[in-house]
Amino acid sequence: MYSFGIILLELISGRPPISTIAFGDHFRNIGPWAKFYYESGDIEAIIDPSVSMAGEYQDVQSVWKIAEAAVRCIDVEPRKRPCMPEVVKEIQDAMALERAAAAETTNSNRGLGCPFSPAAASVRSGGTMRSHDMVMDNLLLMDDDESTSFSGSAVSKLKYPELR
């Protein structure tokens, strides 16, 4: 779970997991850096500036949910970390907030899918699509009633079924 939390933080921040430059003078790792800003209530400091400036998310609460899940995943005590179905549910709840906010503000994006698709963001920015981006896209495509299942009809809906 710890590694998945780090991946979530990479996705929402656009920063590498370890850096002597990216986190200022006080941090070298993404985990403690993100936890500091999360606990101080400054979620905007964690969000990738290219996402927040471009307005690619509709509801800041959706990003809070993802950040909260990520911070819980990197808890120093392994028994306090959530299980994967809990994290999947949090991600799906965050996506539901995004979809609801997007539907309220505009119907012009109909058919374009979720604006917070990690794989699409990688391609848009000229980068390469990473496997964890595809995994996140798979999670985003699953319906709430199938939130904890990777078998049966949920697998047929996966964008990248080879990752099941």
Residue, then its C-alpha position, 0 to 999 in steps of 0.5 A: m500500500y505504501s508504494f501505491g500511496i507514493i504513486l498517487l502522490e506522484l500523479i496528483s503532484g507531478r513530482p518525482p518520488i525522490s529529489t534534492i530539488a523538487f521539495g525545497d530545503h526541508f524534504r527529499n521524499i514526496g511522502p513527508w513533503a505531501k503529508f506536511y502540506y496535507e496536514s497544514g491544509d494547503i492542498e494547492a501546494i501538492i497539486d501539479p501546477s499544470v493541472s491546477m492552472a489549467g483548471e483540469y479538476q472541477d472540485v477541489q474536494s476530489v483532489w482532497k480525497i485522493a490526497e487523503a487516500a495517498v497520505r493514509c497509504i504512506d502511514v508509518e504504521p503498516r496496520k493503519r494503512p487502508c486496504m486496496p478496496e478502500v482506496v479504490k472506493e475513495i478514488q471512485d468517490a473523488m471521480a464522482l465528485e469531478r463528474a458531478a461538478a463537471a456536469e453542473t458547470t458545463n455540458s460541452n465536454r460530453g463524451l470527452g471522458c474524465p478530465f483527470s485521466p492520468a494516461a490521457a494527461s501523460v499523452r497530452s503533456g508529450g510524455t509516455m504513458r506509464s503502467h500506473d497511469m493505465v491502472m488508474d484509468n482502469l480504476l476510473l472506468m469501473d462503476d461504483d457497484e463493482s468498486t472492489s471487484f476485478s473479476g466478472s463484468a468489471v474486467s470487460k469494461l477495463k480500458y487496458p484489460e491486460l493489466r487485470 
